[in-house]
């Protein structure tokens, strides 16, 4: 593992097997999140994987703590929480394919993506 200083809005180190974005994408609007994902995609090799660790909202009116956070973010930041469908669409725009969403024992999930 290597830690590299920089801005994911400008570029991401290339050639890694795995890229992890933990509680990053939800902080930004769609255009900014798309830019971050596109920078990751450009840096990745064909066999690399991307893991996005975020709350993935259920569709409909099912309770989830992320829905309250989504309302808070609406009022205080440009970001938002997203459903699996919304992550799939955002990832596709950035050149990824959502391979799976892995639930955890907490309110967050792991969204796994590969190059499309």
C-alpha positions, 0 to 999 in steps of 0.5 A: 500500500502506498499513500500519495498526496494529491487531489482526486479532482486532478488525477489518481495514481495509475497502475493499482490493482484496487482503488477504494473511495470510502465516503467520498462520492456522496460528498459531491454533486453528480458532475464532481462525483463523475469527475472523480470516477473518471480520474479513477477509470483513466488510472486503472488497468483493465484488471483493476477494481474500484470499491465505493464504500457508502450508504446505498439507499433502498428504493421506495419508502423502506427506512434506512439511516442514509435517507436522513443523511440524504436530507441533511446533505441536501440542506448543507452540501452539494452531495447526496446519498444514492440508490443502487440504480443511481450508482449504476448510472453514475458508474456507467457514465464514467466507463464502469460496470457495477459488478455487485453491491455487498451489504455489511453489518452496518448502514454502509455497503461496498459497491464494486465496479470494474471497467466497462 
